[in-house]
């Protein structure tokens, strides 16, 4: 960190090599710190890769670390969402439960003693994780012994489908799906973002396809390919247009400075530097707040003639005034060409970070 802050970039490769080659055990035991620090600065690319590989290939080392229970929700989600995780599904489920209980020390480890309120507390803690557990890979015995006691924290439709499916198995050691088949739930790729997680991209993907939030898809159809990052490329309209003009199907993600707000928009057509309006019926803008994925506002375009706001003075902007970025140095959101405002205030805001991703079909 000090080397980066003092702009002594030449020291960073040596620092990374030293930690990876000589302090592997220390990295594992302090994974939270190393992971979060490495992804705060693009210069730590080797540490980023090391952490990502460790998450995928040896997650048990992270789960067995001394500070496992203090892993932040976002980081734990990113681990669980990794479809290449080298761990059985029942192990993943057990560690999710272990983490959830650690967040609520008042809950008993014996689920048979749970009250309705106890189940609701655990359900609230783990509701973000449930869609990423591949229950259909469990054996009938694993489902009966390890999942059934926690049925009250599962969505009702999911529980009914699982119960019906597992009851159809005669052999308690057999599975509904073999491990060499595609996963039952969404197959998410890691998103290289400083602002959002794979959980955000899953939700945005559903918005693009106009699916209900509760719809399950067999595979995630999109890769979010990073094109532009303000802290790396320059937080200016010029750099945005230089990199992103002429590229269709992009998602813009904005972190509002001194706030928990995340703003964004989907542009299915191309960006241009010329002062012309982009015409489309499929664009939308959105916001997330308070670090909770379910605390969002989605607003689709209503006046398709003024859907996309192109022009040299602007960054990635939507509508007549719905999400305006860097217009003469100002950023603001007011209702104009979209269904509803995505902020509760019309005050100007400052962009802390801006990322633009190209949506690529897999």
Beta strands, then each sheet from edge to edge (+ up, - down):
strand 1: 222-229
strand 2: 250-256
strand 3: 262-267
strand 4: 277-278
strand 5: 284-289
strand 6: 292-300
strand 7: 308-309
strand 8: 317-318
strand 9: 324-327
strand 10: 330-332
strand 11: 351-361
sheet 1: 1+ 11- 2+ 3- 5+ 6-
sheet 2: 4+ 7- 8+
sheet 3: 9+ 10-
end
